[in-house]
């Protein structure tokens, strides 16, 4: 069974690169994309992805606010924060927002392993360890 990923970033080039990496893995597909937190919440509720990869700094609603809302509306969906400034989110804020992992955009090579790990763990746990 294929696992679906929702990509959320205000930079379309970043979404394209993430899409390519996610879809290069057998069994993974990108089910949709969003360019801000408000659109992310709407698309997540509409598409029911297995995982969300989301930027922190975005217009209208940032990734932390969107994660908090999604944790209430779709608590079973793991969220990976993929950000240029991982120090902008404290570990306690991330855990409270339901974020499973924070990956720096400077360490892109760590994103796909975190995606695979979160998808594997999501079937086994409801709480995150950031």
PENOR-V16196 format. One record per residue. N is the residue number from 1. RES is the residue in three letters. SS is DSSP state (A for helix, B for strand, O for the rest). PHI is phi in radians with two decimals (none if undefined). PSI is psi in radians with two decimals (* if undefined). Layout:
n & res & ss & phi & psi
N & RES & SS & PHI & PSI
N & RES & SS & PHI & PSI
This chain:
n & res & ss & phi & psi
1 & UNK & O & none & 2.29
2 & UNK & O & -1.30 & 2.51
3 & UNK & B & -1.79 & 2.42
4 & UNK & B & -1.87 & 2.51
5 & UNK & B & -2.21 & 2.32
6 & UNK & B & -1.74 & 2.23
7 & UNK & B & -1.79 & 2.29
8 & UNK & B & -2.30 & 1.95
9 & UNK & O & -2.83 & 2.47
10 & UNK & O & -1.35 & -0.13
11 & UNK & O & -1.75 & 1.95
12 & UNK & A & -1.09 & -0.49
13 & UNK & A & -1.18 & -0.69
14 & UNK & A & -1.11 & -0.79
15 & UNK & A & -1.03 & -0.70
16 & UNK & A & -1.10 & -0.78
17 & UNK & A & -1.14 & -0.77
18 & UNK & A & -1.09 & -0.77
19 & UNK & A & -0.97 & -0.83
20 & UNK & A & -1.03 & -0.79
21 & UNK & A & -1.18 & -0.76
22 & UNK & A & -1.10 & -0.83
23 & UNK & A & -1.33 & -0.12
24 & UNK & O & -1.34 & -0.22
25 & UNK & O & -1.63 & 2.24
26 & UNK & O & -1.04 & 2.36
27 & UNK & O & 1.56 & -0.02
28 & UNK & B & -2.04 & 2.50
29 & UNK & B & -2.52 & 2.62
30 & UNK & B & -1.56 & 2.11
31 & UNK & B & -1.58 & -0.28
32 & UNK & B & 3.14 & 2.98
33 & UNK & B & -2.39 & 2.64
34 & UNK & B & -2.45 & 2.65
35 & UNK & O & -1.89 & 0.00
36 & UNK & O & -2.77 & 3.00
37 & UNK & A & -1.11 & -0.66
38 & UNK & A & -1.13 & -0.77
39 & UNK & A & -1.14 & -0.61
40 & UNK & A & -1.06 & -0.79
41 & UNK & A & -1.08 & -0.83
42 & UNK & A & -1.05 & -0.83
43 & UNK & A & -1.19 & -0.66
44 & UNK & A & -1.09 & -0.73
45 & UNK & A & -1.23 & -0.56
46 & UNK & A & -1.38 & -0.72
47 & UNK & A & -1.65 & -0.33
48 & UNK & O & 0.87 & 1.05
49 & UNK & O & -1.22 & 2.82
50 & UNK & O & -1.45 & -0.32
51 & UNK & B & -2.79 & 2.63
52 & UNK & B & -2.17 & 2.26
53 & UNK & B & -1.87 & 2.08
54 & UNK & B & -2.36 & 2.40
55 & UNK & O & -1.27 & 2.81
56 & UNK & O & -1.55 & -0.93
57 & UNK & O & -1.62 & 1.92
58 & UNK & O & -2.56 & 2.78
59 & UNK & O & -1.25 & 2.88
60 & UNK & O & 1.14 & -0.96
61 & UNK & O & -2.58 & 2.15
62 & UNK & O & -1.33 & 3.01
63 & UNK & A & -1.12 & -0.61
64 & UNK & A & -1.17 & -0.77
65 & UNK & A & -1.10 & -0.74
66 & UNK & A & -1.13 & -0.72
67 & UNK & A & -1.06 & -0.75
68 & UNK & A & -1.04 & -0.79
69 & UNK & A & -1.16 & -0.75
70 & UNK & A & -1.16 & -0.59
71 & UNK & A & -1.10 & -0.56
72 & UNK & A & -1.39 & -0.65
73 & UNK & A & -1.59 & -0.47
74 & UNK & O & -2.51 & 1.15
75 & UNK & O & -1.12 & -0.32
76 & UNK & O & -1.42 & -0.15
77 & UNK & O & -1.63 & 2.02
78 & UNK & B & -1.20 & 2.57
79 & UNK & B & -2.17 & 2.25
80 & UNK & B & -1.90 & 2.18
81 & UNK & B & -1.53 & 2.07
82 & UNK & B & -1.98 & 1.83
83 & UNK & B & -2.42 & 2.67
84 & UNK & O & -1.33 & -0.36
85 & UNK & O & -2.28 & 1.36
86 & UNK & A & -1.15 & -0.36
87 & UNK & A & -1.32 & -0.17
88 & UNK & A & -1.31 & -0.19
89 & UNK & O & -2.12 & 2.12
90 & UNK & O & -1.31 & 2.74
91 & UNK & A & -1.06 & -0.71
92 & UNK & A & -1.18 & -0.69
93 & UNK & A & -1.10 & -0.72
94 & UNK & A & -1.10 & -0.81
95 & UNK & A & -1.11 & -0.77
96 & UNK & A & -1.10 & -0.54
97 & UNK & A & -1.45 & -0.10
98 & UNK & O & 1.50 & 0.31
99 & UNK & B & -1.40 & 2.27
100 & UNK & B & -1.44 & -0.58
101 & UNK & B & -2.76 & 2.68
102 & UNK & B & -2.07 & 2.21
103 & UNK & B & -2.14 & 2.28
104 & UNK & B & -1.34 & 2.43
105 & UNK & A & -1.14 & -0.36
106 & UNK & A & -1.30 & -0.25
107 & UNK & A & -2.11 & 0.95
108 & UNK & O & -0.92 & -0.61
109 & UNK & A & -1.05 & -0.30
110 & UNK & A & -1.53 & -0.19
111 & UNK & A & -1.17 & -0.91
112 & UNK & A & -1.08 & -0.75
113 & UNK & A & -1.03 & -0.65
114 & UNK & A & -1.18 & -0.67
115 & UNK & A & -1.04 & -0.87
116 & UNK & A & -1.11 & -0.71
117 & UNK & A & -1.11 & -0.80
118 & UNK & A & -1.12 & -0.69
119 & UNK & A & -1.14 & -0.66
120 & UNK & A & -1.19 & -0.79
121 & UNK & A & -1.23 & -0.51
122 & UNK & A & -1.08 & -0.43
123 & UNK & O & -1.39 & -0.23
124 & UNK & O & -1.95 & -0.34
125 & UNK & O & -2.49 & 2.81
126 & UNK & O & -2.00 & -0.18
127 & UNK & O & -1.95 & 2.68
128 & UNK & O & -1.76 & 2.78
129 & UNK & O & -2.24 & 1.94
130 & UNK & O & -1.50 & *
